[in-house]
Amino acid sequence: MTTKKGPFTEQNMETWYHQTVSKLYRFTYALLQNREEAEDITQETYFRCLKKDTGSYPPYPYLKQVARHLIYDRYRHWKIASSQNEALSVSENVSTTEENWIARALVEELMNKLSTQHRQVLELRIIEGYTRKETAERMERSEDAIRGLQYRALQALRDLYHAIEENGGN
């Protein structure tokens, strides 16, 4: 591997890599739930970013955005390749399945950014389907407190979603 000129030495690259690789791998693994795929995407992300040779090492949010796009592309290609031999009606479902997978991955990523209480109330009420009373008992709070907490959690989730859209996926 060649070293970059100027202040960008091989040692600087190693430092940058070690500061970002474990977070990036955890991010890709959280979306893919497959060790080999996560390793491939992580490696491809660094390859793409270093191939550009911009004179500086990209920050972690940029690496994360590149990885997210690689995951989406890989999933799209996999679904298209697996459906080429199927009937047209099945291939129409591919885009719906893909959209569902992408939306689920995004919601999971956003949920991980919420506070513990916000995440817990949304998981209990929306994902697991508990009633407000059951959720209140599990979280040791009143039903009114759960109603307010759920409202604030949904607001926080919406705000995170809008922030990601405004920042182009970061």
C-alpha positions in Angstrom: 0.0 0.0 0.0 1.3 3.4 -0.8 1.4 6.1 1.8 -0.2 9.5 1.2 2.0 12.5 0.7 2.4 15.3 3.1 1.0 15.0 6.7 -1.0 11.9 5.6 1.4 9.1 6.5 0.8 5.4 6.9 0.8 5.9 10.7 -1.9 8.5 10.4 -3.9 6.2 8.3 -3.6 3.4 10.8 -4.7 5.7 13.6 -7.7 6.8 11.6 -8.6 3.2 10.7 -8.3 2.0 14.3 -10.5 4.9 15.5 -13.3 4.1 13.1 -13.2 0.4 12.1 -14.9 -1.1 15.2 -17.8 1.4 15.1 -18.3 1.0 11.4 -18.2 -2.8 11.7 -20.8 -2.7 14.5 -23.0 -0.4 12.4 -22.9 -2.7 9.3 -23.4 -5.8 11.5 -26.4 -4.3 13.2 -28.0 -3.8 9.8 -27.0 -7.1 8.2 -26.9 -9.5 11.1 -24.3 -11.5 9.2 -20.6 -11.5 10.1 -19.2 -12.2 6.6 -21.4 -9.6 4.9 -20.6 -7.0 7.6 -16.9 -7.6 7.1 -17.2 -7.3 3.3 -19.2 -4.1 3.5 -16.7 -2.6 6.0 -13.8 -3.5 3.8 -15.5 -2.1 0.7 -16.3 1.1 2.5 -12.7 1.8 3.3 -11.6 0.8 -0.2 -14.0 3.2 -1.8 -13.1 6.1 0.6 -9.4 5.6 0.2 -9.6 5.2 -3.6 -10.8 8.8 -3.9 -7.5 10.2 -2.5 -8.9 13.5 -1.4 -5.9 14.3 0.7 -7.6 13.6 4.0 -9.3 10.7 5.7 -13.1 11.0 5.7 -14.8 11.3 9.1 -16.9 8.5 10.6 -20.3 9.9 9.5 -19.1 9.8 5.9 -17.9 6.2 6.2 -21.2 5.3 7.7 -23.1 6.9 4.8 -20.9 5.0 2.3 -21.5 1.8 4.1 -25.3 2.3 4.2 -25.4 2.9 0.5 -23.3 -0.2 -0.2 -25.7 -2.3 1.9 -28.7 -0.9 0.1 -27.0 -1.5 -3.3 -26.0 -5.1 -2.3 -29.5 -5.8 -1.1 -31.1 -4.5 -4.3 -28.7 -6.5 -6.5 -29.3 -9.6 -4.5 -33.1 -9.3 -4.7 -32.9 -8.6 -8.5 -30.7 -11.5 -9.1 -32.8 -13.9 -7.1 -36.0 -12.8 -8.8 -34.8 -12.9 -12.4 -36.1 -16.4 -12.9 -39.4 -15.8 -11.2 -42.7 -14.6 -12.7 -43.4 -10.9 -13.3 -45.8 -10.7 -10.4 -43.2 -11.9 -8.0 -40.6 -9.3 -9.3 -43.2 -6.6 -8.5 -43.0 -7.6 -4.9 -39.2 -7.2 -4.8 -39.5 -3.4 -4.6 -42.0 -3.6 -1.8 -39.8 -6.1 0.1 -36.8 -4.0 -0.5 -38.5 -0.9 0.7 -39.7 -2.7 3.8 -36.2 -4.0 4.6 -34.7 -0.5 4.1 -37.3 1.1 6.3 -36.9 -1.5 9.0 -33.1 -1.0 8.9 -33.5 2.8 9.2 -36.0 2.5 12.1 -33.7 0.1 13.9 -30.8 2.5 13.5 -32.9 5.5 14.7 -34.3 3.5 17.7 -30.7 2.8 18.8 -30.2 6.6 19.0 -33.1 7.1 21.4 -32.8 7.3 25.1 -33.3 4.0 27.0 -36.8 5.0 28.2 -37.9 6.2 24.8 -36.7 3.0 23.1 -38.3 0.8 25.8 -41.7 2.4 25.6 -41.8 2.2 21.8 -40.6 -1.4 21.9 -43.2 -2.4 24.4 -46.1 -0.4 23.0 -45.5 -0.6 19.2 -43.2 -3.5 18.5 -44.4 -6.0 21.1 -48.0 -4.7 21.2 -48.5 -4.3 24.9 -51.4 -2.2 26.2 -50.7 1.1 27.9 -51.6 -0.5 31.2 -49.2 -3.5 30.7 -46.4 -1.1 29.6 -47.0 1.0 32.7 -46.7 -2.1 34.9 -43.5 -3.3 33.2 -41.9 0.2 33.4 -43.3 0.9 36.9 -45.0 4.1 35.8 -48.6 5.4 35.6 -50.6 5.0 32.4 -50.6 8.8 32.0 -46.8 8.8 32.3 -46.6 6.1 29.6 -48.8 8.1 27.3 -46.6 11.2 27.6 -43.4 9.2 27.3 -44.7 7.4 24.2 -45.6 10.8 22.6 -42.2 12.2 23.4 -40.5 9.1 22.1 -42.3 9.3 18.8 -41.5 13.0 18.5 -37.8 12.2 19.2 -37.9 9.4 16.6 -39.5 11.8 14.0 -36.9 14.5 14.8 -34.0 12.0 14.3 -35.5 10.9 11.0 -35.8 14.5 9.8 -32.3 15.3 10.9 -31.0 12.3 8.8 -33.0 13.4 5.8 -31.7 17.0 6.0 -28.1 15.7 6.4 -28.3 13.4 3.4 -28.3 10.2 5.4 -25.7 11.0 8.1 
